[in-house]
Amino acid sequence: MINVTDLSFAYESSYDNIFEHVSFQIDTDWKLGFIGRNGRGKTTFLKLLLGKYEYDGTISASVEFEYFPYEVKDAGRMTVEIVQEMKPQAQVWEIMRELNLMEVAEDVLYREFDTLSHGERTKVMLAALFLGSGRFLLIDEPTNHLDTKARAEVAAYLNRKKGFILVSHDRHFLDACVDHILSINKMDIEVQKGNFTTWYTGKEARDRMEAAQNEKLRSEIKRLTKAARQSENWSDKVEKTKKGERVAGLRPDRGAIGHKAAKMMKRSKVLEKRQHMALEEKSKLLKNIDFAETLRLEPLAYHAHRLAELQDVAVRYGEREVCRGVSFEICRGDRICLSGRNGCGKSSILKLLLGEDIPHTGQMQTGSGIKISYVPQDTSHLRGTLKELASEYAIEESLFKMMLRKLDLERVQFEKDIADYSAGQKKKVLLAKSLCEQAHLYVWDEPLNYIDVLSRLQIEELIQNAGPTMIFVEHDEAFREKIATKVCQL
């Protein structure tokens, strides 16, 4: 078991604790999916397990931890040298056996590491880290920049293994390889048996039940408040009749009237007590519900039916042809997903549509006066404040920040340098910028890398409701299934 007891932690520069008096247990034989909104502390928790920071409370474990991605120094070396540096005791045949399970050619071991694709690097690192015993792997977002086929291969590989925590926001990927879920919620940390789908189905049911109970209690509190006020008023009115005038020469029975007033007052106090109990019960509800607010998008309507067309396009860099025979048209309302393995030219086609000088043959036409909003893969260029970025792209600052709040970026982040944001927060900045731009065509290149599941669901709902014309590259199968109206396979 890995035991976490009364864990509290905050960064020195932060006012708030990321974790506060958190306790739970996990089994070292589990295949554990680790989920939560961006900024909730998933990577921080992995680093606490690794002993990177000081904390209050205790973390005890009978295993040693290893972290993915492994930091490679001097990536110009042969891959086999890097693997042997990671696992000095491993035999070459053992490494080859693991690579074979992920359908990686053996020759990658005898190539420089920096010549490997993202997928090959991920597979080599995972294969090396799983060699040996008595280790518990902390796998931090391995699917970023992996194509769909590579994700399926890595998921199948992880499903054969056990003893790891996997941070991922890809729903299909999690379902394919985990048997428990560790979720960082708004108010607590929860461990549950099952995959992502079983966890999310249970969460939705709990949220619906809490919301219904909250509505019922709200109505009950309103009724009790009204009844208590009425009883109190009646009590006052009855009490006043004790000093009333004689009726037919008789004095009012002050004792009986006082007794009746006291009964009414007692009833009022009982109703008030029940009201406070209902309020107390109500206060325990809804604390863990992540309210995903509705996002806004106002695409421009293009005057013509067809916005762009490619005919028999081929892209070549020097002697290397990355794709050829690419033909499709983008019409109003289309949401085209470019699909294919890493390196097959998907990003090049998007950049071609943006008007960049990409070496190509064939015909490519875009409509006159077309406005395009672009979300790139890379976030490394982001720096400065949100205000400066809004000014640079001529978008309304208040709308931009409102969109980021709806994507669950805390207000405390607004004055910080964007360069200091987490990878997920930077991606949200690019998405919010695009959502604030009125455009005829939205061109998104792997927009969901590092983005948490609830934000993905928000974006899916937005696109389905707003119906923008889009062309995008995305390897999250759940997103593609819901959003794409056409798929262009390269």
Secondary structure, DSSP 8 states (H G I E B T S, - for coil): -EEEEEEEE--TT-SS-SEEEEEEEE-TT-EEEEEE-TTSSHHHHHHHHTT-S--EEEEEESSEEEEES---S-TTSBHHHHHHHH-TT--HHHHHHHHHHTT--GGGGGSBGGGS-HHHHHHHHHHHHTSSSSEEEEEE-TTTT--HHHHHHHHHHHHH--SEEEE---HHHHHHH-SEEEEE-SS-EEEEES-HHHHHHHHHHHHHHHHHHHHHHHHHHHHHHHHHHHHHHHHHHHHHGGG---BTTB---HHHHHHHHHHHHHHHHHHHHHHHHHHHHHHTSSTT--------------SSSEEEEEEEEEEEETTEEEEEEEEEEEETT-EEEEE-STTSSHHHHHHHHTT----EEEEEEE-TT--EEEE-S--TT--S-HHHHHHHTT--HHHHHHHHHHTT--GGGTTS-GGGS-HHHHHHHHHHHHHHS--SEEEEESTTTT--HHHHHHHHHHHHHH---EEEE---HHHHHHH-SEEEE-
